[in-house]
Structures are given as structure tokens and as C-alpha cells.
Amino acid sequence: MKALGWFSLALLAVAFFALFAIQSLVAMNRPREPEELRKTAVIEMPVPTAGENASIPRVENFEARDRSLIGYRHYHSKQPTRIKLYLVHAETWDDLQFTALATTLATRLGLADVFTFDMRGHGQNPLHRGDVAYVGQPTDDLADLVRATSAQGDVVVIGGHSAGAAVAARFAAAPGQIKLAGLLLLAPVLSQDFEANKADFGGWALPLKWRVAALKLQNAIGIHWSDREVAVQYAVPQAVWEGPLGFSVTSDYTWRFVKSLQLPSPDGSDLGNVRAPYLAIVGSDDEVIDAAKLEQAIKTFNKVGETSVVPQETHFSIVNSQQTLAILQNWLSKLH
């Protein structure tokens, strides 16, 4: 009996030491300093100006399931339409990323009522920048926005750009959600091991590798006390930071937010649960996604959709490309 007691104590000591070692990796692998992060930027990003957003719709609020009030913008169609298009912005940006696209689709072409919102932790004055309360909260907020602003008989389409496309895809793949007419994927970054990802995401996403490894180990044994720690940083160019809206950029993301910006399956196989037809659009010069691999990467899990590659467009320029607009216009017109 005494030997068994000593053995139990030894196991506890080993377990304690292992937990201490794992937590030390989290603590020691510190986030990069802003100056270092900006020097590593290799991706092309537009520099938004205040003038571009002079005539955008005012911010309204919807109530999320946790009783929080979340701001959104409603771009009203110039003519009656049943289509309601909900767009989720990319990592680092906020809903103003879609100002030009939403304005054109709604007020100039009258193809859809378009809704945009800032994911929690983003925008000009977030409560906790780069963080959410739990994994999947951005998708829950999207679902709450759709429920608050749509009605029976509406043709509901959701979409997003980059990691925002993953948030939309999580919504579309989840059981029991609102019936969707379509899923729009703009340069989608869907999951960690998705076949179309370029190596190291082209230098755009910079994970704290030892910290991420430690966080995965913690999660594997049911520990989540460090999920609020920064796990991935994005190399936003200096010109964007110095622009008039640079103060609203988000570069550092906690582990639970990182996991919220991906499909649950590392390889993207959750796409097989999406029942709505999809439209994927990517630029041939995308720095993050391998455009040549995207169509097959999606069709491995879901064949109910189409993929378009737009020549000479990059990861961020794809959003406001005239060719993207033409493709999207044709696709939406079929959903009436």
C-alpha cells in the first residue's frame, strides 16, 4: 500500500511538472513587438481613407444571445428584393472593408439588401481587441444578426473574405441553422491544414509556434485557462497603420479567436456539411491562397458550387475588383 501511495505521488509530481512546462511555453513565447511585426509585412493591403466612408449607412444595433448590443450596417437595395446578403470582414479589418462592394450591390445595382458588422474585438473601440468570450462566438453573432434582420420568404446569402469566409462557412455547416440560399467565399482561409493554403500563409499570419503547440496540448487534456492569450499575429503593412483608419486595425488574436476563425476540422472537411450552393472567388496573385488549388480543395468535400479565379488580383484587392463584382452580380441574379 505504501508503495502504491508513493507511486501516486510520483505520478502527480510528473503531471504537475508537465503542466508547469507547458504553461512555461505559453508564458515564454511572447508576442512580437509592433515594430518587428510591421517590418515583416509582405502582403499588399489597401489603405482606406476617411473620405471613402463618408456616405455609409449609420450603425444600428442587434441584440446577441448574451444580451450584448452589436453594431451593424444595412445597405438598402434601391429596388425591392428578397435577397439579403450578410458579409463577414477579414481578419485585421472591420466592416468598413465592404463599403464599396456593399454600396454597389445595394444602392447602385439593387441586387440585394447588404448587411455588414464588426466582429467582436474589432473596429474603432472594441471592448477586448482581438478576443472573444468563447470559440465560435463570431458565428453565433452572425446567426443572431440574420435572425434579427430577416423574415420568412427572404433569400438569405452569407459570405466573407479570408478568415471571415471561415466564419460564414462555420455558420453554413452547422446543423439547425437558418436555411441558406448561398455561401460566398472570397479568398477563403478556411482552416489550418486546408489544401489550398500557401506555406506559412504567405507570411501573412505569424503564429507564436511554441505557444500554439502548448495551447493545443492544454486543450487536448481539457484545460482552457490560457485560451485568452495571444496566439497569432498578422503582419499588417506600416502604410495601413499610418493611414487615417490605422487605429482600428487588429493584428493580435487570442487562441480562442483564432479557433473561431477556422472550420472545426483542420483539413476543412466540415465543408461537406454545407447544403447551400457556394461561390468561391480568388485572385490569381493571392499571396495567402494558392488559386490553382482552391477549386479542387473545396470540391474534395463539397461539389455543389463553383470557383472563379480572377487574373491579377491579390488577397485583398479581390474584394473590390470589377471582375469580382461581375461574377457576383451574375451569381446573385440566379438566386431570385
N, C-alpha and C positions, 0 to 999 in steps of 0.2 A: 504493500500500500504506500509506504514511504517513497519507494522508487517511482511509483505512478505519480505521486504528488510532485516530486522533483521534475519529472518528465513534463507534466502540465505547465509547471513554472517556466521550464526551458522553452516550451512552445510559445507561451505568452511573451517571453522575452524576445524571441525571434520575430514574432508578429509585430511587437512594438518597434523593434529596430527597423523592420521592413517599412512600416508606416512612416517612421521618422525619416528614413532615407528617401522615400517617395515624396514626402512633404518638403524635404530639403531641395529636391529638384525643382519643385514648384517655386520655392522662395528664391533660389539662386539664379534661375534663368529669367533675369529681369527684362522687361520691355526695352526696346531700343529708344534712345533719346530722339526727340523730334528732328534735330539737325541731321543725325545719322540716317534716319528713315527717309528724309526728303532727298538726300544725296543719292539714294539707291533707286530712285524713281526712273522707270524706263518706259512706262506706258503713256500714250497720248490721251490727254483729257481736255475737254473744252473748258474754257474759263468763263463761267457765267457772269453776266453783268446785271446790275440792278434794273437797268432800262428794259431788259428782255422780259422782266416780270411785272411791268408797270400796270398791265391791264388784266391780271389774273383774277379769277373769282375769289371772293372773300372766303376766309376759313369758317366752316361750320363745324359742329361737334356731333359725334355719336357716342352713345354710352356702351362701353365694352362690358364683358361679362363680370369683370371685377369692380364695376361701377366707376371706372376711370372715364373721363371725358377725353376723347381723342379727336384731334382736328383733321378735317378732310376738305377737299375742294371738289365742287361739282361744276364741270364744264357742260353747260346746257346745249343740247343739239339745236341747231337753227330751225329744224323741222321735226315734226312728230316721228318718233322712232321707238321700237320696242327693245332695241339693243342697249344694254348697259355694260360698259367696258370698265373694269377695275384694274388699275395698274399699280404694281409694287416697284418702287425705285431700287436702284442698285445699292450695294454696299458703298459706304462713304458719302453718298449723296442724300438728298431728301426729295420730297415730292415735286419740287420745282424743276427737277430733271426733265419732267414730262410736259412742261409748259407749252412748248412749240407743238409737239405731237398732239397733245390733248386739244389744244386750241384749234388746230387744223381739222382734226377728225370731227369735232363737235360743232364749232361755230362757223367754220368755213365750208366744210363738206356736208355736215348734217348727217353723218353716218351713225353716230352713237352719242348717248349721254356718257361722258367720261368722268370717272371718279379717281382721285389720287389722294394719298395720305402719307404722312410721315410715320415710318415705323418707330416704335418706342426707342429711345436712345439716340434719335436723330433730330435734325432740324436746328433751328436757331437757339432754342433754350430748353433742351431736354432735361428731365429730372436726373437721369443717370446715363450719361452719354456712353454709347456702345454696350449697353447692358439691358437685359430683360429679366423678368422675375422667374421664368422657367423656360425650359426647352419647348419650342412650339408656340410660344405666345404671339409672335407676329402673324402666324397663320390663323390663330384664334381671333385676333383683332380683325384680320381680313374677313373672316366669316361673319363677325359681328357687324362690320360695315355693310356687307352685302345684305344681310338680313334687315338692317335698319333702313336701307335706301332702295330696296327692290320690292316688287309685288308680284303676285301670281300673274302669269302671262308674259312677264318680261323675258327677254332673251339675254341671259347672263353670260358674259365672257370675262375671264380673268386672265391676267398676264403680268409679266415682269421682265426686268432686264438684269442680266448677270445673276447674282445671288438672289435678287428679287424674283427671278423666274423660279428658283427653287422653292421660295415661299408659296408662290402660286401653284406650283406642281404638288407641294405637300397638301394644299387645300383640295386640289382636284383628285388626288389619290386617296384621300381619307374617306372611309365609309360613312354613309349617313349625311353627307354634306348636301348643300343645295344643288339641284340639277343644273349642270352647266351646258352651254351650247358650244363652247370653245375654250381652248387654252393657248395663250400666246406666249412663246418663249423667245425673247430677244437675247442673243448671245448668251445662252443659259449656262451658268455654272451650277450644276445640279447636285453634285456630291463629291466627296474627297477622291474617290477612285474611278470616277466616270471616265469612260474610254476616250472621250474627246478632249479631256483636259490636256493642256500642254504641260511639259515638265515644270514643276515648281510654279505652275500658273503663270508662266512667262515672267516671273519676278514681281508680279502684282501683289499677291498675297504672301506675307512673310510670317510663317508660324514660328513661335518660340518652341523649337522642336523637343527639347528636353522637358519643358513644362507640359507640352501636349502629351508626350509619352506618359508622364507621371499622372496627368489628369485621366487619361484612358485607363490606367491601372487602378486608380481610385474608383472610377465609375464601375469598373468590372467587378469590384467587391462591394458595391453598393454605397460608396462614400461620395458625397457631393458637396462637401464643405468648401472646396476650392473652385467650384464652378463659376464663381463670380470674378475670378482672376482673369486678367487679360491673357489671351492665348494666341491671337493672330493680329498682326498689324498690316496695314496696306500702305504701299509706297506712293502716296499722292504727290504729284509734282509741286515744286516750290511755287510755280506761277499760279496754281489754283489756291494755295494757302494765302498768297499775297493779293488775290483778287478781292473784289468787293464783298463776296459772299464766302470768303475763306473761313470766317469764324464759325460757319455752320457745317464744316466738313467733319466727318467722323473717321478716324484712322485706326483706333484701337478697339478690339472686340473681345468681350469675355467668352469663356469657353461655352457657356450655355447659349450665348447669342450665336456663336459660330455653328453650333449644332442645330440651331433654329434656321440657319441659312443653308441647310443641306437637306436632301431627302434622307429619311432614316436609314435606308440601305446604302452602304458605302459605294456600291457599284451602280446605283441608280435604278435598280430593278423594281422599285416602287412605281415606276412609270407604267408598269404593266397593270396597275390598278386604276389608271386614268381611263374613264369611259368617254369623255368628251374628245372630239377631234382636235388635234393640235396643229399649230403653225409655228415652226421654228425658223428664225431668220438670223443669219450670222454673216459678218463681213469676211471677205477673203483674206484680209490683212489683220484679222483679230489676233491680238497679242496673247490672249489667255486661252482661247478655244482653238483647237485645230479644225478649221472649217471643213477640210476634206474628210474628217472622220465623224462629224456631228450626225449626219443623216443615219449612217449605219449604227452609230452608238445608241441613238434613240430607238431605231427600228428593231434592235436586238430585243427590246422589251415591249415595244408598242408600235404597231404598224398602222394605226388609224390616224394618219396625219400626213403632213408634208413639210419639207425643209427647203429653204431657199438660201443660196449663197450670193451675197451682193458684192460685186467686184470693187476692190479698192477702198473698202470701208473697214474701220478698226473696231475694237471692242466698245468704245464709247460713241464713235461717230455713227454707228449703225442706227441709233435711236432716231436721229433727225435726218437721216438720209432720204432723199426724194424717192429713191427706188424702194426703200422700206415702206414708205407711205403708199406707193402704188400697189405693192404686194398686199399690204394690209387692207387697203381700200377694196381690192378685188375679193379678198377673203371674207371681209365683213359683209359685203353686199350679198354673199351667198347664204348668210345666216338669217336674213329677214324672213 
